Amino acid sequence: MGTKCACYVETIGAPYIKKGNSVFNKLINLPAFFNPVWVMSIFNNLKKGRADLIIVRDLPLTIPAILVGKIFKVKVIFDMAECHPEIFRNYFKWNFTSLFIQNPVVARVVERFTIKNVDHIFVMCKESGERLVALGADTAKITVISNTTVIDPNRQETSAKKGKGDLRLIYTGLLTSLRGVDIVIKGVNTLKNDYNLDVKFDIIGVGVFADRLKRLVRELHLEDEVIFHGWVEHRNVERFIREADIGVLPLYNVSHYNVTLANKLFDYMACSKPIITSDVVSMARIVQESGCGLIYKDKNIDQFVECVLTLSNAQLRNELGENGRKAVNDKYNWDIDAMRMLDVVHSISKKESYGEG
């Protein structure tokens, strides 16, 4: 660790040609691996800049980057921030986009080609690396670079509220059908009506499922308990987290979420907030190993309610929150991940384990 990097790195983002909303314009900007605009953009960038290394972020750009990399004899790192085959499978619909652009079968073929032809792979978590190894990737070519948080020396520690008052839950992120926010809303309803517990639930984010969630809140008469804040700039999200007592990660246990990590996991931990998470494999593992929260079976409202009731104890919330903050300071922070990434960039042939230590 700590090696200085002297190479010139060409990081290619998806090129985009802006020529109105014509059908032709939409076609030439399709996020598909066979798009010739992308191939030419990467080719011209390498011809002009003579990069020592290409870091290609996410699957749709990998084939163009690999082909051009071979032409110029430039090594390629695949930064797999998301597992596209699993995303496409979990959200598949019978329409043009899913069949021709976001087809999980095609994505799996592209992925298998990619992992055999890139020089190194960055993955989000250990589980993602294990998945690629099962598909034939070389363990030594995989390094975990998580979406961890930056340690802020000016960040103030927070502690659980004492005495009477509402218990505030918070969720930050997209609002889609698989995020499990509906389970939390139903749990709040149970806590209010069956346990007479004063609970507030702050929802930070937007998404296609937002209207349905708002309708659920109205049907359950929870307008005073569930607050939709909409889109909030990331730099302002921490203020909401600090005002909360518990951070929730209610994602459904689907294949995509099992091989990724939510930014909010580390945001909650950094702010000393205890976490209630569903049994999504990757996030439940970190919560369990760090001793920073409780885990429930996804979609199980009764288990979720039990977790909230357990964390109504302020002392326990403090203990778990402190465990999370310590884990971020010691292990899950960007200083460590950035150094690990720079070591790979500096010496791409260096043998790296995909452990998170």
C-alpha positions as CSV (number, residue, x, y, z in Angstrom):
1,M,0.0,0.0,0.0
2,G,1.0,3.6,-0.5
3,T,2.8,3.2,-3.8
4,K,2.9,6.3,-6.0
5,C,1.3,6.0,-9.4
6,A,3.2,7.5,-12.3
7,C,1.2,6.2,-15.3
8,Y,-1.2,8.3,-17.4
9,V,-4.7,6.9,-17.1
10,E,-7.5,7.4,-19.7
11,T,-10.9,7.0,-18.0
12,I,-13.5,6.6,-20.7
13,G,-17.1,7.6,-19.9
14,A,-20.0,6.8,-22.2
15,P,-19.8,9.3,-25.1
16,Y,-23.0,11.1,-26.0
17,I,-23.9,13.0,-29.2
18,K,-26.5,15.7,-28.6
19,K,-28.5,16.3,-31.7
20,G,-32.1,16.7,-30.5
21,N,-34.6,14.0,-29.8
22,S,-34.8,12.4,-33.2
23,V,-35.0,8.6,-33.6
24,F,-31.6,8.7,-35.2
25,N,-30.1,10.5,-32.3
26,K,-31.6,8.0,-29.8
27,L,-30.2,5.1,-31.8
28,I,-26.6,6.5,-32.0
29,N,-26.7,7.0,-28.2
30,L,-28.0,3.6,-27.3
31,P,-26.2,2.2,-24.3
32,A,-25.2,-1.0,-26.2
33,F,-21.8,-2.7,-26.3
34,F,-21.9,-2.7,-30.2
35,N,-22.4,1.1,-30.5
36,P,-19.8,2.3,-33.1
37,V,-19.9,5.8,-31.6
38,W,-18.4,4.4,-28.4
39,V,-15.8,2.5,-30.2
40,M,-14.6,5.5,-32.2
41,S,-14.7,7.7,-29.2
42,I,-12.4,5.4,-27.2
43,F,-10.2,4.9,-30.3
44,N,-9.7,8.6,-30.8
45,N,-9.0,9.2,-27.1
46,L,-6.3,6.6,-27.1
47,K,-4.8,7.7,-30.4
48,K,-4.7,11.3,-29.0
49,G,-3.6,10.6,-25.5
50,R,-1.7,7.4,-25.6
51,A,-3.0,6.2,-22.3
52,D,-1.1,3.6,-20.3
53,L,-4.3,2.2,-18.9
54,I,-8.1,2.2,-19.5
55,I,-10.5,2.0,-16.6
56,V,-13.9,1.2,-18.1
57,R,-16.8,1.6,-15.7
58,D,-19.6,-0.9,-16.1
59,L,-20.4,-3.6,-18.5
60,P,-21.9,-1.8,-21.6
61,L,-18.6,-0.2,-22.4
62,T,-16.3,-3.1,-21.8
63,I,-16.2,-4.7,-25.3
64,P,-15.3,-1.4,-27.1
65,A,-12.6,-0.7,-24.5
66,I,-11.2,-4.2,-24.7
67,L,-11.0,-4.1,-28.6
68,V,-9.4,-0.7,-28.7
69,G,-7.1,-1.6,-25.9
70,K,-5.8,-4.6,-27.8
71,I,-5.2,-2.4,-30.9
72,F,-3.1,0.0,-28.9
73,K,-1.7,-2.7,-26.5
74,V,-3.1,-0.9,-23.5
75,K,-4.3,-2.7,-20.4
76,V,-7.9,-2.5,-19.3
77,I,-9.4,-2.5,-15.8
78,F,-13.1,-3.3,-15.6
79,D,-14.7,-1.2,-12.8
80,M,-17.8,-3.3,-12.1
81,A,-19.8,-0.8,-10.0
82,E,-23.0,-2.7,-10.9
83,C,-23.8,-6.3,-11.8
84,H,-25.7,-5.6,-15.0
85,P,-26.8,-9.2,-15.8
86,E,-28.5,-9.4,-12.4
87,I,-30.0,-5.9,-12.7
88,F,-31.5,-6.7,-16.1
89,R,-32.8,-10.1,-14.8
90,N,-34.5,-8.6,-11.7
91,Y,-36.1,-5.7,-13.6
92,F,-36.8,-7.5,-16.9
93,K,-39.9,-6.5,-18.8
94,W,-41.1,-7.6,-22.2
95,N,-40.3,-4.5,-24.2
96,F,-37.8,-3.3,-26.8
97,T,-35.3,-2.0,-24.2
98,S,-35.2,-5.2,-22.2
99,L,-35.0,-7.4,-25.3
100,F,-32.3,-5.5,-27.2
101,I,-30.5,-3.2,-24.8
102,Q,-31.0,-4.6,-21.3
103,N,-31.2,-8.3,-22.1
104,P,-29.9,-10.4,-19.2
105,V,-28.9,-13.3,-21.5
106,V,-26.8,-11.0,-23.8
107,A,-25.4,-9.3,-20.7
108,R,-24.2,-12.6,-19.3
109,V,-22.4,-13.4,-22.6
110,V,-20.7,-10.0,-22.6
111,E,-19.8,-10.4,-19.0
112,R,-18.1,-13.8,-19.6
113,F,-16.1,-12.3,-22.5
114,T,-15.2,-9.3,-20.4
115,I,-13.9,-11.2,-17.3
116,K,-11.7,-13.3,-19.5
117,N,-10.2,-10.4,-21.5
118,V,-9.6,-7.6,-19.1
119,D,-6.4,-7.3,-17.0
120,H,-8.1,-6.6,-13.7
121,I,-11.6,-6.2,-12.2
122,F,-12.8,-3.8,-9.4
123,V,-15.9,-5.2,-7.6
124,M,-18.1,-3.6,-5.0
125,C,-18.0,-6.4,-2.4
126,K,-16.6,-9.8,-1.6
127,E,-19.8,-11.5,-2.8
128,S,-19.5,-9.9,-6.2
129,G,-15.9,-11.2,-6.6
130,E,-17.0,-14.7,-5.6
131,R,-19.7,-14.6,-8.2
132,L,-17.2,-13.8,-10.9
133,V,-14.8,-16.5,-9.8
134,A,-17.7,-19.0,-10.1
135,L,-18.1,-17.7,-13.7
136,G,-14.4,-18.4,-14.5
137,A,-12.6,-15.2,-13.5
138,D,-9.1,-15.4,-12.0
139,T,-9.2,-14.6,-8.3
140,A,-5.9,-12.8,-8.5
141,K,-7.4,-10.4,-11.0
142,I,-10.2,-9.2,-8.6
143,T,-10.0,-6.4,-6.1
144,V,-12.7,-5.1,-3.8
145,I,-13.1,-1.3,-4.1
146,S,-16.3,-0.4,-2.2
147,N,-18.4,2.7,-2.3
148,T,-17.2,3.6,1.2
149,T,-17.5,7.0,2.8
150,V,-14.8,9.7,3.3
151,I,-13.7,10.1,6.9
152,D,-14.5,13.7,7.8
153,P,-12.4,14.9,10.7
154,N,-15.0,17.6,11.4
155,R,-17.9,15.1,11.6
156,Q,-19.5,15.3,15.0
157,E,-20.4,12.1,16.8
158,T,-24.1,11.7,17.6
159,S,-25.8,9.6,20.2
160,A,-29.3,8.2,20.7
161,K,-31.9,10.5,22.2
162,K,-32.8,9.9,25.8
163,G,-36.2,10.0,27.5
164,K,-39.5,10.3,25.7
165,G,-40.0,11.4,22.1
166,D,-40.6,9.9,18.8
167,L,-38.3,7.2,17.3
168,R,-37.1,8.4,13.9
169,L,-36.3,5.9,11.1
170,I,-34.6,7.0,7.9
171,Y,-34.2,5.6,4.4
172,T,-32.2,7.3,1.7
173,G,-32.0,6.2,-1.9
174,L,-34.1,5.3,-5.0
175,L,-37.7,4.4,-4.6
176,T,-38.4,1.3,-6.7
177,S,-40.4,-1.9,-6.3
178,L,-37.5,-3.9,-4.9
179,R,-36.3,-1.4,-2.3
180,G,-38.6,-2.6,0.4
181,V,-39.7,0.8,1.6
182,D,-43.3,-0.5,1.6
183,I,-42.3,-3.0,4.3
184,V,-41.1,-0.2,6.5
185,I,-44.3,1.8,6.0
186,K,-46.4,-1.2,6.9
187,G,-44.1,-1.8,9.9
188,V,-44.7,1.8,11.1
189,N,-48.4,1.2,10.8
190,T,-48.1,-1.9,13.1
191,L,-45.9,0.0,15.6
192,K,-48.4,2.8,15.8
193,N,-51.6,0.8,16.0
194,D,-50.5,-2.4,17.9
195,Y,-47.8,-1.1,20.1
196,N,-48.7,2.6,20.5
197,L,-45.1,3.5,19.6
198,D,-44.5,7.1,18.4
199,V,-42.5,6.4,15.2
200,K,-41.5,8.8,12.4
201,F,-40.1,7.6,9.1
202,D,-38.1,10.0,6.9
203,I,-37.8,9.0,3.2
204,I,-35.1,10.8,1.2
205,G,-35.2,10.0,-2.5
206,V,-37.3,9.8,-5.6
207,G,-38.2,7.0,-8.0
208,V,-40.9,5.3,-10.1
209,F,-42.4,3.7,-7.0
210,A,-42.9,7.0,-5.1
211,D,-46.5,7.6,-6.1
212,R,-47.5,4.0,-5.0
213,L,-45.7,4.5,-1.7
214,K,-47.5,7.8,-1.1
215,R,-50.8,6.1,-1.9
216,L,-50.0,3.4,0.7
217,V,-49.3,6.1,3.3
218,R,-52.7,7.7,2.6
219,E,-54.5,4.4,2.8
220,L,-53.0,3.6,6.2
221,H,-53.5,7.2,7.4
222,L,-49.8,7.7,8.2
223,E,-49.4,11.2,6.8
224,D,-48.1,12.4,10.2
225,E,-45.7,9.5,10.6
226,V,-44.2,9.1,7.1
227,I,-42.5,12.1,5.6
228,F,-41.4,12.2,1.9
229,H,-38.6,14.7,1.5
230,G,-38.0,14.0,-2.2
231,W,-34.6,14.6,-3.8
232,V,-32.0,16.0,-1.5
233,E,-28.5,17.0,-2.5
234,H,-26.0,14.4,-1.2
235,R,-24.1,17.0,0.8
236,N,-27.3,17.8,2.7
237,V,-28.4,14.2,3.4
238,E,-26.1,13.8,6.4
239,R,-28.2,16.3,8.3
240,F,-31.2,14.1,8.0
241,I,-29.3,11.1,9.0
242,R,-28.0,12.8,12.1
243,E,-31.5,13.7,13.2
244,A,-32.6,10.1,12.9
245,D,-32.3,7.3,15.4
246,I,-32.1,4.3,13.1
247,G,-31.0,3.8,9.5
248,V,-33.0,1.2,7.5
249,L,-31.9,-0.9,4.6
250,P,-35.1,-2.8,3.7
251,L,-34.1,-4.0,0.2
252,Y,-35.7,-7.2,-1.1
253,N,-33.4,-10.2,-1.1
254,V,-32.8,-10.5,-4.9
255,S,-29.7,-11.6,-6.8
256,H,-28.7,-8.0,-7.7
257,Y,-28.6,-6.6,-4.2
258,N,-26.8,-9.7,-2.9
259,V,-23.7,-8.7,-4.9
260,T,-23.6,-5.0,-4.3
261,L,-23.5,-2.5,-1.4
262,A,-25.7,0.6,-0.8
263,N,-23.9,3.9,-0.1
264,K,-26.3,4.5,2.7
265,L,-24.9,1.5,4.6
266,F,-21.6,3.4,5.2
267,D,-23.3,6.8,5.6
268,Y,-25.4,5.4,8.5
269,M,-22.4,3.8,10.1
270,A,-20.3,6.9,9.8
271,C,-22.9,8.9,11.6
272,S,-23.1,6.4,14.4
273,K,-26.6,5.2,13.5
274,P,-27.6,1.6,14.3
275,I,-28.9,-0.2,11.2
276,I,-31.9,-2.4,10.5
277,T,-31.2,-4.4,7.3
278,S,-33.0,-7.1,5.5
279,D,-31.1,-10.4,4.9
280,V,-29.5,-9.2,1.7
281,V,-26.3,-11.2,1.8
282,S,-23.6,-8.5,1.3
283,M,-25.1,-5.9,3.6
284,A,-26.2,-8.3,6.3
285,R,-22.7,-9.7,6.4
286,I,-21.1,-6.3,7.1
287,V,-23.8,-5.3,9.7
288,Q,-23.3,-8.7,11.5
289,E,-19.5,-8.6,11.3
290,S,-19.4,-4.9,12.5
291,G,-22.0,-5.5,15.2
292,C,-23.8,-2.3,14.1
293,G,-27.4,-3.4,13.7
294,L,-30.1,-6.0,13.4
295,I,-31.2,-8.2,10.6
296,Y,-34.6,-9.4,9.5
297,K,-36.0,-11.7,6.8
298,D,-36.8,-9.6,3.8
299,K,-40.6,-8.7,3.4
300,N,-41.2,-10.0,7.0
301,I,-43.1,-7.1,8.6
302,D,-43.3,-8.8,12.0
303,Q,-39.5,-9.4,12.2
304,F,-38.9,-5.8,11.1
305,V,-41.2,-4.6,13.9
306,E,-39.4,-6.7,16.4
307,C,-36.1,-5.1,15.3
308,V,-37.5,-1.6,15.8
309,L,-38.9,-2.5,19.3
310,T,-35.5,-3.9,20.3
311,L,-33.8,-0.6,19.1
312,S,-36.2,1.5,21.1
313,N,-33.6,1.0,23.8
314,A,-31.4,4.1,23.6
315,Q,-28.4,2.4,25.2
316,L,-28.4,-0.4,22.7
317,R,-28.7,2.1,19.8
318,N,-25.6,3.9,21.2
319,E,-23.6,0.7,21.4
320,L,-24.5,-0.5,17.9
321,G,-24.0,3.0,16.4
322,E,-20.6,3.3,18.0
323,N,-19.6,-0.1,16.6
324,G,-20.6,1.1,13.1
325,R,-18.6,4.3,13.4
326,K,-15.5,2.4,14.6
327,A,-15.8,-0.1,11.6
328,V,-15.9,2.9,9.2
329,N,-12.9,4.5,10.8
330,D,-10.9,1.2,10.9
331,K,-11.9,-0.5,7.7
332,Y,-14.8,0.8,5.6
333,N,-13.5,4.2,4.4
334,W,-12.3,5.7,1.2
335,D,-8.7,6.3,2.3
336,I,-8.2,2.6,2.5
337,D,-10.2,1.8,-0.7
338,A,-8.4,4.5,-2.7
339,M,-5.0,3.3,-1.7
340,R,-5.9,-0.3,-2.7
341,M,-7.1,1.0,-6.0
342,L,-4.0,3.0,-6.7
343,D,-1.8,0.0,-5.9
344,V,-3.6,-1.9,-8.6
345,V,-3.4,0.9,-11.1
346,H,0.4,1.3,-10.4
347,S,1.1,-2.3,-10.8
348,I,-1.7,-4.2,-12.6
349,S,0.2,-7.4,-12.5
350,K,0.4,-7.4,-8.8
351,K,-1.4,-10.4,-7.2
352,E,-4.4,-9.1,-5.2
353,S,-6.9,-11.1,-3.2
354,Y,-10.5,-9.9,-3.4
355,G,-10.7,-9.9,0.4
356,E,-11.9,-6.7,2.0
357,G,-9.2,-6.5,4.7
